[in-house]
């Protein structure tokens, strides 16, 4: 259920639960979100596994689709991406790709219609 006022949980809220296809399902969902004109709150918290977050190829596909979805969708006002390991890494040259993901996500969010954002548990360095 959406925590934000003005969001009808029947039609305007989606909680995407992880399935056996993992990140591929999330990428497909984000592709559909690009043209959606109804959903206001998307909750994809706790979706990514740490293995997926550590895979540069998969995360590049995710962040590219995430960026496109946020730039094209003008209806989404609330986004919950908490606990997705987006920035969980120890400082090390092999983890520099995670900084690129965070930059891509931050830039996409700054240009989007999202007003409410939950990233708790995703940004631990």
C-alpha positions as CSV (number, residue, x, y, z in Angstrom):
1,X,0.0,0.0,0.0
2,X,1.3,3.5,-0.9
3,X,2.4,5.7,2.0
4,X,1.8,8.8,0.1
5,X,-1.3,11.0,-0.1
6,X,-3.0,11.3,-3.4
7,X,-2.1,7.8,-4.5
8,X,-5.0,5.4,-5.1
9,X,-3.6,1.9,-4.1
10,X,-6.1,0.2,-6.4
11,X,-4.9,1.7,-9.6
12,X,-1.9,3.9,-9.0
13,X,0.5,1.8,-6.9
14,X,2.6,-1.1,-7.9
15,X,4.7,-3.3,-5.6
16,X,6.9,-5.4,-7.9
17,X,7.9,-8.6,-6.2
18,X,11.1,-10.5,-7.2
19,X,10.5,-13.6,-9.3
20,X,12.7,-16.3,-10.7
21,X,13.7,-14.1,-13.7
22,X,15.1,-11.5,-11.3
23,X,16.6,-8.4,-13.0
24,X,15.2,-9.3,-16.4
25,X,11.6,-8.9,-15.1
26,X,12.5,-5.6,-13.6
27,X,14.0,-4.4,-16.9
28,X,10.8,-5.4,-18.7
29,X,8.7,-3.6,-16.1
30,X,10.7,-0.4,-16.5
31,X,10.2,-0.6,-20.2
32,X,6.4,-0.7,-19.7
33,X,6.6,2.1,-17.2
34,X,8.0,4.4,-20.0
35,X,4.6,4.8,-21.6
36,X,2.4,4.3,-18.5
37,X,0.2,7.2,-17.6
38,X,-1.6,5.9,-14.5
39,X,0.9,4.6,-11.9
40,X,2.1,7.2,-9.4
41,X,4.0,5.1,-6.9
42,X,6.3,2.2,-7.7
43,X,7.9,0.1,-5.0
44,X,10.8,-2.1,-6.1
45,X,12.4,-2.3,-2.7
46,X,14.4,-5.4,-1.8
47,X,14.3,-6.5,-5.5
48,X,17.9,-6.8,-6.5
49,X,20.1,-9.5,-5.2
50,X,23.6,-8.6,-4.1
51,X,24.9,-10.9,-6.9
52,X,23.0,-8.9,-9.5
53,X,24.2,-5.6,-8.0
54,X,27.8,-6.8,-8.3
55,X,27.4,-7.7,-12.0
56,X,28.4,-4.7,-14.1
57,X,26.7,-6.0,-17.3
58,X,23.4,-6.5,-15.7
59,X,23.5,-3.3,-13.7
60,X,24.3,-1.3,-16.9
61,X,21.2,-2.7,-18.5
62,X,19.2,-1.9,-15.4
63,X,20.4,1.7,-15.1
64,X,20.0,2.4,-18.8
65,X,16.4,1.2,-18.7
66,X,15.8,3.0,-15.3
67,X,17.0,6.3,-16.8
68,X,14.8,5.9,-19.9
69,X,11.7,5.0,-17.8
70,X,12.2,8.0,-15.6
71,X,12.8,10.4,-18.4
72,X,9.8,9.3,-20.4
73,X,7.2,8.7,-17.6
74,X,5.6,12.0,-16.4
75,X,3.1,10.4,-14.0
76,X,5.3,8.7,-11.4
77,X,5.7,10.8,-8.3
78,X,6.9,8.3,-5.7
79,X,9.6,5.7,-6.0
80,X,10.9,3.2,-3.4
81,X,14.2,1.6,-4.3
82,X,15.3,0.8,-0.7
83,X,17.5,-2.1,0.0
84,X,18.7,-2.8,-3.5
85,X,22.5,-2.7,-3.0
86,X,22.9,0.1,-5.5
87,X,25.7,1.6,-3.6
88,X,26.8,-1.1,-1.3
89,X,30.5,-1.6,-1.8
90,X,33.7,-1.2,0.0
91,X,36.0,1.5,-1.4
92,X,38.1,-0.4,-4.0
93,X,39.0,0.2,-7.6
94,X,37.0,-2.8,-8.6
95,X,33.8,-1.1,-7.3
96,X,34.1,2.1,-9.3
97,X,31.3,0.9,-11.6
98,X,28.9,1.3,-8.7
99,X,29.6,5.0,-8.5
100,X,28.6,5.3,-12.2
101,X,25.3,3.6,-11.4
102,X,24.6,6.0,-8.6
103,X,25.4,8.9,-10.8
104,X,23.1,7.7,-13.6
105,X,20.3,7.1,-11.1
106,X,20.8,10.5,-9.4
107,X,20.8,12.4,-12.7
108,X,17.7,10.5,-14.0
109,X,15.9,11.2,-10.7
110,X,16.7,14.9,-10.8
111,X,15.1,15.2,-14.3
112,X,12.0,13.1,-13.4
113,X,8.6,13.8,-11.9
114,X,9.5,11.8,-8.8
115,X,8.8,13.9,-5.6
116,X,9.1,11.1,-3.0
117,X,12.1,8.8,-3.0
118,X,13.2,6.1,-0.6
119,X,16.7,4.8,-1.0
120,X,17.3,3.6,2.5
121,X,19.7,0.7,2.8
122,X,20.9,1.1,-0.8
123,X,23.8,3.6,-0.3
124,X,26.4,2.1,2.0
125,X,30.0,2.7,1.2
